[in-house]
Amino acid sequence: MNIQENISLKQFNTFGIDKKARFFTAVQSVSDLKMALTWAKEKHINTLILGGGSNILLTQDQEALVIKNEITGIELVKEDEKYYWVEVGAGVVWHDFVLIAIQNEWAGVENLSLIPGTVGASPMQNIGAYGVEIKDVFHSLTALRKSDLKLEDFDAKSCAFGYRESVFKHELKDKYVICSVIFRLNKVAAYHTDYGAIKATLAQNGIEHLNLKSISDAVIQIRQSKLPNPKEIGNAGSFFKNPSIPASQYDSLKADYPEIPGYPNDEGVKVPAAWLIEQCGWKGKRLGEIGVHSKQPLVLVNYGAGDGNEIKKLAEKIQKSVLEKFQIEIHPEVNFL
């Protein structure tokens, strides 16, 4: 086990924020992970688990042992006439797994192409895009309990999935480290093309007969046209969750803003946060080294030398302006550290 001291985390978070870890190590196995956690416990040092660093905003140096989860492996563990069960290491890059699933004709994750981050973070956030969420393909996960280093399995019910939510962001926050996830993928694809611009993009690409790759290619094309590449401009993808409001409130807003988009759901009506933010004049706004992306107002960006606290303050200003204009609270999807 290689423990490093005073390591910059700039290359380990997609915002490119230059904060330091007091201690840092990378783990490639459950055994490595146990050793790292034991070392930290003996030294009375807190731990922070990092995956792809694509859903965090660093606002301070981390007085902890930062453990980079690099547990890999993709294995078909079971199949029947309808499904494949595939176990994937938590440190596998999410998009790499999606591409392998498409190559093997394991259906169900093609709409989740090009989402940044690692497999281990996918159930924590219940990541989703274009009409599909992790909970739709999730079977179970194995996680290491920090307190006693015991492995424990969680099914979908135990994970308590919600909109970009799970039990690992609330009751069990910082108490477990996800080691692997088992996905239940379909042998016969059920294509989801009604969300966003997928149909239009497929038509533009001249696709008449759908397959997993054509859906994935369309999603990648859409995402690349709207979202900045973190290697070029620091960002963490969608910074805010889309809020849901009561139908009565939506109807009232519709009277004042006839063009307001809305999608009925179990909680009332989901309103795109990007639309709300743009109406408040934030789209493309730059404040020194940080700002709001010019093509997608849901994305806050670091142009190079921005600080996490500056981005946090910008997010708070955006939240305040949306609340004042529409009486709607929007909440960060990104985790502040």
N, C-alpha and C positions, 0 to 999 in steps of 0.2 A: 504494500500500500504506500503510495507516494503522496504525502501531505505537503502542499506548498503553502508559503506564507505571503501575505500582502499581494494578492494577485488581482489585477484589473479584470473586471467582469464585462468590459466593453464588448469583447468579441462573443460573449455568452448571452447577450440579450439583444433582440432585434431592434430595439430603440437605439442601440449603440450608446447607452449612457455609461459614462466612465466612472463607476464606483468600484471600490475595492472589497475583496473578501479577506477577512483576517486569515482564514485558512481555506484551502481548496483541494479537492481530490475528485477523481473520476472513478466510477465503479462499472465493471463489466459483468458482474454476476451477483447473485444473492449473497454469496459468501463474502465478496468484496464489500457489499453494502453493510452486512453485519459487522465487519471489522471496522468500517468507518464510523458507524453509529456507536460501537463500543468505545472507540478511541475518544470520541466527543464526550460520551458520558463520563468516562474516567477523568477527563480534563474539565468537566463541568462547563462545557461549551454548547451553545445551541446549534442546531443544524438547519440548513436550508437546502431543499432538494430542487435541483434545476433540471428541466428537460431541454426543450429547444429555446427557452427564454423568450418565447414569442407572445406571451400573455402577461408580462410583468412590466412594471414601471419602477425602476430603482430610484429612490429618493434620498438614500443615504448609504454610506459604507455599511457592509454587513459584518457585524461583530459575531461571526459564527463560522462553523465549518460548512462551506458550500459544497454539496455533493452533486456532481454532474452524473445523472443517470444515463449510462450507456449500455444497459442490458439489451442485447439483441436477440435475434432468432425469430423465424416465421415457420410454423409447423402445422400441417393439416392433421388434426388429432382425431377427427371422426367425420363420417358422412352417412347420410341415408338417401332416400329417393328424392328428397326435397332440398336438403341443406348440406353445407359444409361447415364444420366447426374448425376455426383456425386460431391457434394461439400465437400471439405476437409479443415480443419483448417490449417493455415499456420505453426503452431507449431508441427503438426504431423510429426513424423519421416518418411522420404520418404519410406524406405524399409518396414516399418510396413504397410503403405498404399498399397504398391505393393502386399504384402502377403494377405491383406484383399480383394483386387481386384481379385486376383487369386482364393481365397476361394469362392467368389461370382460369379465367371466366368464373370467378367468384363474384357474384352480383350483390350490390347493395351499398357500396361505398363510392361509386363512380361520381355521384353528385358532390362528394366531399373532396374532390381533387383540389390540389394546390393550397389547402389549408395549412398554414405553417404550424410547426411544433412537432411533438413526439406522440407516440401512441399512448404512453402513460398519462398524458394530460387530457386525452380525448374524453374519457369518462368523467374526469374531474369537472370539466367544463360542460359536459354533454354537448360537444361541438356540433354545429349544424350549418347547413347551407342548401339553398335551392330545394326546399321541401323535404329534406332528410336530416335526421339527427342520429347521434350515436345510439340512443336508446332503441332505435328501430332495428339495429343489427347487433346489439350487445347481448352476450350470453352470460358471461361472468368475468371476474378478475381475481387475481391473487395479489395480496398486499402484505407487507411486513409491518407488524405492529412495533412501533418504536420502543414502547415501554419494556417489553420482554423478548423482542426479536423472534416472535412467533409468526408463522405464515397463516393467513386467514383468507378464505374465499368469500366473495360477495356476489350475490345474484342481482338482477336488475332491481328487484324490490328493495333490497338492502342498500342499494346506491341512492335511492330516493331521487331519481332524476326529475329535474324541472327545466325551465327555459334557461339554458346556459348555467345550470345549477346541478349540484349533487351533494350528497352527505359529506363528501370530502372537502367542501368549501364552507361547511358549517359545523355540525356537531363533531365531526371527526377531522377537522382541519389540523394539520401538522401532527396527527397522531399515527398515521400510516404512510408507508411508501409503496406505491403501486409498482409491482414487479413485472406482471404480464397481464394481458387481456385476451379473452377468448371471444371472437366474433362469430355469430351465426349468419352465414352468407347464403344467398339463394342460388340454386342450380338453374332456375328459370327466372330471368330478369323481369322485374316490374319497373318499367321506365318512368321516371318522374321528370316531365318536361314542361309542366304548366307554370313553374315558378320562374320569375325573372325573365331574362331574355333568351332562355334556352331554345325555345321553338324558333324564334327569329334567327338565332345564330346557326342552328341546324339547317334552316332553309337557305341562309346565306352561303353555307358551306356545301350546299347541294346534296345533303344527306337525305335519302329517301327510305333507306332501311336502317333502322336503329340497331346499334350494338353498344356494348359497354364503352368501347374506345371513343365512339363518336360523341357519346354523352360527355365523357371526361374531357375530350378535346374542346367541346363547346364551353364547358364550365371554365377550363383553363383560359380560353380565349377571352371570356367575359371578365374573369378576375384580373387578368393581365391588363385589360383595357381600362379598368376602373381603379385598381389598387396599386400603390407604388411597391416596387421591389425593395425589401428591407436592406439588401446589399447596396442599393443606390441611395435610398432615403430612409433613415431610421423610422420605424413605425411598428406597431403591434397589431396591425389589421384593424378590425372594428373596435373602437375604443368604448362605445356605449352599446348597451342592450336596447332593443326596440321595446318601448313601453306598451303595456296594455291598459286601456282605460274603460270605464263603464260605457255601455252603448248610449246611455242618455247624455253623457258628456261629449261623446263623439258627435251625436246628432246636433248638439248645441254648437260645437265648433264648426260643423259642416255648414251651418247657417251663416256663420261669419267668414268661413274659408271654404267655399264650395269645392275647391280643388284638393282638399286634404285627403290623402289616401288612407285607407283603412282595411283591415282584414279581420273578419269576425273569428273569434276563438273562444275557448272555454271561459276566459276571464272577461270577455266583452269584445273589445276591438283592439287589435294590434296596430299601432301607428308607427311608420318608419321614422326612426330617430334622425336619419339623414335628412329627411324632408323638414323636420322641425328645426334642425340646426341650420339648414340652408335659409329657411325663412327668417331666421334671426340674424342673417347677414354674415355668418362665420365662414362660409365656403371660400377657400382660397386665401383666407386672411393669414398673413405672416407677421409674427412678432419677434424680430431678431432672428435667432437661430432655431425657433420653433414655429409651429403654425398648424393650420387646418388644410388638408390636402385639397388641391384645386379641382379634382375630379370626383372625389368622394368625401363629403363633409363628415362622415362617420369616422374618418381616419385622422388622428393627430400625428404630426410628424416632427422629427428632429433632423434639421438640415445639416448637422455636423457637430456643433459644439454646445448643443442644448443641454439643459440640466433637468433632471427628473422633477424637481420641485417647480420649475417653470411650467412644465407640461401639466403638472397637477393643478396649479393655479389657473391655467388656461381652461382645463376641464371644468373647474368649479365655476368660472365665469360663464362658460357655455351652459352649464346646468341651470345657473341662476337666470339667464336670459330666456331660456326655454320655459322655465317655470313662470316667469313674469308675463310672458306673451301668451302662453297657451294653458297655464295652470296644469302642466304635466311635468312630473318628475322623471328625469332620465338618469339611469345609474350606470356606472362604469362596468364594463365586462373585464377590463384589465385589472390585475391585482397589484396594489401599491405595496412596495417593500421598502 
